[in-house]
Amino acid sequence: MAIFITDECINCGACEPECPNNAIYEGGVDWKISDGTSVSGDFTLEDGNIVDADDEQAPIDDEIYFIVPDKCTECIGFHEEPQCAAVCPVDCCVPDENRVESEEVLLERKEKLHL
């Protein structure tokens, strides 16, 4: 399952630099698939929409830091545990039980993001 940031977030920013996929953004900030990845050209998001990897996407949250599910691999293939959760001082980086994903799916995502 992807990790998400709860509304208990204090906007400290500790999580953002720890993400190997550059999937974490400050609230209100546009994001791109290409940020911190080797993806270029067209990329198919999980909802089926095809976007250019360099196109800016609307923020998922305007108030607090957020994690882009299309880029989150729970640090699988990089670390033994999600680094955002490991460094969060208020434990607000938690598994999203509505987005259960196997290790295989997360590894496939990692391979798509880091060619």
Residue, then its C-alpha position, 0 to 999 in steps of 0.5 A: m500500500a502507498i504511504f499517505i500523510t495524515d492531517e496531523c502533519i506539522n509541515c516540518g519537511a523532514c520527510e521530503p528529502e528522505c524519499p528516493n522517488n521524490a514522491i513527497y511535496e509541500g502542500g500547494v506545490d505542483w508535482k511532476i512524474s519526472d521530478g527525481t526520476s528518470v522518466s521522460g515522455d508519456f507516463t500512464l498514471e494509475d487512474g489510466n490518464i496519460v501525462d507527459a512526465d514533465d507536465e505539472q500536476a495539481p497539488i494533492d493537498d494545499e495545506i500539508y505535505f502530501i505523497v504522490p501515490d503514482k510515485c510512492t514505492e514505500c521505499i521498496g528496492f531502496h530501504e527496508e522501511p519507508q523513510c518518511a515514516a522513519v523520520c516523521p516526528v509526529d508519526c503521520c506518514v502511515p500506510d494507506e489501507n485503501r491502497v493495498e499493493s504487493e511488493e511485486v507491484l511496488l517493485e514494478r513501479k520502482e522500475k518504471l520510475h528509475l529506468 
